[in-house]
Amino acid sequence: MLSKLQHLRIDGTRAEVSPEDLLCLKQLKVVAVNFHNIQELTRYQTSQQFRGLKKYCLISRNQRLWESDLGKKVCISSESEPFGIGVDQLVVPTDIDSFRLDGFNDFICLSDIPWLKDATDLRKCEVLCCNRLESIFSSSSFSEDGQISLLTVERFYLQNLPRYRVLFDGISLPHSICFNLSILSIWNCDTVKNILPVQLLQNLPNLSFLNVVECKNVEGHNSRRSRGE
């Protein structure tokens, strides 16, 4: 039954699946589903079948999301039970192009997450309700072999981060390093004051849209602004 099914999308609902539900569907090429917890999501994305997918959106529990333009996305929520592991111990596909992290409080800088250094195709990153997060890039962004974590990200969406204060924390960048960032959106982050230090703009040549909303310590926090205005 359903042995020829190639396309399965139930990501706009709260319906949950198990790895076993999917592994019996041998012809799947496109999958967008919600798993009960992180462990089940990990079991599926380390399976042989997963490697044959062309597009996917793997969601952990309690996220009713719908992606109109499906790529290769993983959405992780701390509400996933039982969780029992830190975000740095997650196993996530290295070919993801989009990532959403919701409700984790065990890291201060996004680039502290080790596996992000291997996500070299990552283009979009959403971070929500992570109460300890203070920055995106720090000295941990630079590995010993010269690789820079999150360098490829084009769109950052940061929302409801009470301690977020700065994009780059305590690092001085040479002119030769250019990040791909083109869109930066910051919502309801009350600690942040200086969105982008002037001396770092040279490292962000593609930045074309800056959106700052409900950040009470930033001047003009209720406005939406793009670079050059």
N, C-alpha and C positions, 0 to 999 in steps of 0.2 A: 504494500500500500504506500502511495506517494513515492515510489522508488525512483521516479524520474524528476522529482521536484528539484529545481535549480535555484529558485529565488524565494526566500522566506523573510518577511518583515513583519514583526509584531512590536516594534520599538515604540509605537505611539500609544501603547497600552501598559497596564501593570501586570499583564500575564507573564509568568516566569517559566523558564525551561530548565532542564537539566542537560548535562553533556550527553547522556544516553539518548535523550530525545532527538538530538541532532546527529549523533554518530551513525544512526541507522539510515540516515538520508544520504546515500553515497554520492549523489550527483550535485550536491549544493555548491553553488558558485558565489551567491550573494546571501549574506546573513545579517540580520539586525534584530537582536533579541535581548531579553532581560534575564539575567541569572539571579538565583536566590542569594548567592554570596560570592565572595572573592575566590574562595577555593574552587568552586564549580567553574567560574569563569576561567581560572588558571588551568584547570584540567582540560577544558576544551581548547584553549588556544595553544596548548602544548601537544595537541593530538596531531596525527598524520593528516586527518581530514582538513583541519584548519589551514594547513600549508597550501591547499589547493584552492582556497577562496580568492576571488578577485576583488571583492569589496566586503567590508564588514563594519558593524557597529556593535560592540560587546558592552553591555551595560550591567553594572551591579545593582542590586535591589533598590527599589523606591525612587527611581528616576524616570519619570514619564516624559521621554524625549523623542523628538522626531527630527531626523535630518533629511531635508529635501534633496541635498546633494551628497549622496552617500559616498564615502571614501574608505578610509581605514582608521576607525576611531575606537577608543576605549574610554568608557566613563566609569569612574570609581567613586563610590560613596561610602563614607564611614558608617552609614546606617546598615550596611551589609552585615548580617549576623549568621553564624558566628564569625567574627573577624580574626582577632587574636594575633595579628602580625602588624608590624609597622609598615608604613608606605615604602620604606627603603628596601623591604624584602619582597615586594611584589614582583611577579614575573609578567612582563608586558611585551608584546610583539615589537621587535626592533624596527619593523617597517611601518609603524603607525604614522599617519599624517595629522591626526587630531587627537587631543587628549583633554579630558575633563576630570578635575579633582575636586571633590566636594566634602568638606567637613573633617579634614585631618589636622591634628594639632601637634604632631610629633616632629616638625621640622621648622626651622627659622628662615631658611633660604631655599627657594625652589631648586636651584642648581645643586643643593646638597643631596638630592635623590640620585643615587649612583646610576641606575639604569637609564636615566635621561641622556647620559653621555653616549649611549649606543643608538638613540633614536634620531638618526641622522636625516630622516625624511619628515620629521615633525614640522608642520607649518602653522598649526593653530593650537593654542593652549588656553583653556579656561580654568580659573582657580577661584573657588567660592568657599566662603565660611571656614577658612583655615585660620584659627584664632591666634596662632603663634607666628604666622608668616610675616616677616619684616622686609624681605627683599626678593628679587628675582635672580640677579647675578651677584656673585661674590668671588673671592679668590678660589673657591671650590669649583667654579665654572671652568677652570683651566687645569687640564690633566697634564701628567708628566710628558706625554708624547705629543703635546702641542694642540690636542683637540679641545674645542671650546663647546661646552654644553649649551644647548638651546640657541646656538648661533643661527640655525636655519629657520627659526620661528618667525613667521610673518605677521601673525595676529595674536596679541595677548588681550584677554578679557579678564579683568580682576574685579571681584565683587564681594562686598561684605567681609572685608579683611581688616579687623579693628587695629592691628598693629603694623600693617603695611606702611612703610615710610619712604622707600626709595627703590628705584629700578636697579641701580648699580650700587653695591655697598662696599666702600673701602677699597676700590680698585682704580688704578690709573691705566687707561688704555692707550696704546700707541695709535697714531693716525692710520696705520696700515690695516687695522682690524675693523672690518665693517660688518655689522649685523644686518640681517634681512628684514628686520622689523619695519612694517609699513603701517600697521594699525595698533594703537594702544588705547584701550578703553578701561577707565577706572571708575567704579561705582561704589559709593558708600564706604570709603576708606578714610576714616576721620583722623588718622595720625599723619598721613602724608601732607607735606607742605610744599616742597620743591619737586615738581613732577619730573623735570628733566634739566639737570645742570647744563649750562650753556657749553661748557668745555667738552661734553659728551655728544653733542649734536653731530659733530663731524664723523662719529662712528655709526650714525644712523642715517645714511644718505637716502634711504628709501621711505623714511617716515613721512606719510602724507595725511594721516588722520589721527588726531588726538582728542579723545572724548573724556571729559572729567565731569562727573555728576554726583552731587550730594557728598562732597568731601569738604567738610566744614572748615578745615584749616587752610584750604587753598583759596586764594583770592579769586572771586568770580566763580565759586564752586558750582553754581546752578546752571552754568552755561555749557554749551557744547562747542568745542573749539578745534579747528584744524590748523596744522602748521602753516604759518605765513599770514594768519589773520591778525 
